[in-house]
Amino acid sequence: MLLIEQKSGFLTEAPEGLVKIYTNKNKPVTFQMGRMLEGMRTRLNKYCKDKKVLIEALLYCPDYTVKDPGSAYIDPARIVDASRRAHLPLIIRSILPLDVPSDAIANQIHAFLSDTLNLASNANAFVGQAQTLYTRLSGGLAEWARKIECEPFRLRIIGTAGSGKTQLALSVFRDAIAADRRPLYICYNRPLADHFMQISPVGGMIATYHQLCDQIYCAAGRVPDFSRGSEMFNELESFMTCFVPGAAWLFDELIIDEGQDFQAEWKDNLLKLLPPNCKAWWLEDPMQKLYRRPDVELPGWITLRSDTNYRTPRDILNSLAQLIPLPFQIESGSPLTGSDVDSGHP
């Protein structure tokens, strides 16, 4: 495993080594990296009891060139500064070569990393903050949303950015695969679909709404002509509306993400791919509504709201709230601050 400590902005080369200047105090980089490394090593070794995990560390400071690497108290080979930042991928590959055989412990490490954000008991072990302990993000929304019971199961999650919607979708998708059910994850934007495909287990189906329409269209023996632009997309949507699914296009669980950008007709077309008594999840963030479409009506669905942002450092969220009028109050669930936000300059 390779841990990368990133220090953006200006650093100072002091007698005690590299120092990061924060608003309230200066902090030695070597001390922060040492705490990060030791915290991870201690907790990972407790989790992976059968075999010790080799953990490497690297300092990435893309905005600063270290003048005297030998006095930084960090192995110069493990410092990627502004002069070497273009080589970061190659350096990572040299430390973690692609041709090393996969170890059985890799699955344990993946399980350890994928479900929790409290990889150390305090997130300050990673960012040098000695403040609030960070609880498991997936132990929030991803944990208690999956404990809700209703019949039929139709759950609408209205959550702000950073509230854990993706962690919830991933947990639901993983649960379905583990229970030998066939999940369908549908979102609006291609980058999210590609990202979700990279982090999810094998099985089920992941696509944007129009990718799904295209696959069903092709399976019916038709050949789409995307040179027609929007006309072709309209044809795919019309085809999907008239489509009567057979067994090959029925799923055991449906997860709709980015629901704020969906049209009501799309929702109906997706629900017909779900047999009775199967679960449907609808995830949306009204503040990320890019196309100004009317809200999709979901009568009879249970609604769960999550207005806590765990991802964004508190000072950044507070600064944004002063600049942008928000339709509702977003709570900060992050223990992190000291991001050096400067709103005094254009």
C-alpha positions, 0 to 999 in steps of 0.5 A, a space after each residue: 500500500 502507498 500512502 500519499 501525503 499531499 501538501 498544496 501551496 507554499 512550504 517552508 524549509 526550517 531546521 526541523 525539516 519541511 513545515 506547512 504554514 497554517 492559519 493558526 500554527 506551523 506543522 512539520 510535514 515529517 511529523 504529520 506523515 509519521 502520524 499518518 503512517 503509524 496510524 494506518 499501520 497500527 489499524 491495518 495490522 489489527 484488521 489483517 491479523 494473518 499477514 503484515 501489510 507493507 506500507 510505503 509513504 510519499 510526499 506530494 507537494 505540487 506547488 513547491 520545489 524543495 531546495 534541499 531535499 537532504 534536509 527535509 528529513 524525508 527520503 528524497 526519492 519519496 518527495 515529488 515536488 513541483 519539479 517532478 510532479 509530471 512524473 508522479 504516475 511513473 513514480 507510483 508505478 515504480 513503488 507499486 509495480 503492475 506486474 506484482 502477483 495479487 496477494 490474497 490479503 488484497 481482498 482484506 485490504 479492499 474491504 478495510 478501505 471501501 466501507 469506512 472513512 475512520 481508517 484511523 480513529 481520528 482523521 487528523 492522523 491523515 491531515 494533521 488536525 487534532 480535532 473531532 474524530 471522524 465517524 464512519 460515513 458509510 455508518 451514517 446514511 449508508 448504514 441506517 438507510 438500509 435498515 428502513 423497512 417498507 412494503 413495497 420498498 420505494 425509498 427516495 433519498 434527498 441528500 446534499 453533496 457529500 452526504 454519502 449517497 454514492 456510499 449508500 448506492 455502492 452498499 446497496 449494489 454490493 448487498 444485492 450481489 452478495 445475496 445473489 440478486 441482480 441489481 441495476 444502477 442507473 444514473 444520468 451522467 457518463 462519468 458517474 457511471 464509469 466511476 461507479 463501475 470501477 468501484 463496484 463488484 462484478 455483477 448486475 448492470 451499471 449504465 446511464 439511462 441512455 446507455 441502457 436504452 441503447 443496449 435494449 435497442 440493440 438487443 432488439 436487433 436495431 442499429 442506432 445512428 447517433 449522427 442524428 444527434 438529439 433525434 436519435 436520443 428521442 427515438 431511444 426514449 420513445 422506444 424505451 417507453 413502448 418496450 415490454 421487458 422479457 426475463 433478460 431485462 428484469 432486475 431484482 433491485 433498482 438504484 436510480 442516482 442523480 434523480 434530479 436530472 431525470 424525467 418522469 417518463 424515464 422513472 416509469 420506464 425503469 420501474 417496469 424492469 423491476 418485478 413486484 416486491 423488489 426494491 427501488 432506490 431513488 437518490 437525488 440532490 436538488 442543488 445539483 439540478 443542471 437542467 431545471 426539470 420539474 421534480 419527478 413525482 414519486 407518490 407512495 415513496 418514503 422520503 429520507 433527507 440528509 442535509 449533512 455534508 461530510 466531505 467538504 472541510 468546514 471552513 470551505 463550506 462556511 465560505 461557500 454559504 456566505 457567497 451563494 444563497 442556499 435553499 436550505 441549511 447544509 450542516 457540516 459533518 466534517 471535523 476538518 478545517 484550516 484549509 486556508 480559504 481566502 475570500 479577501 481577493 477576487 
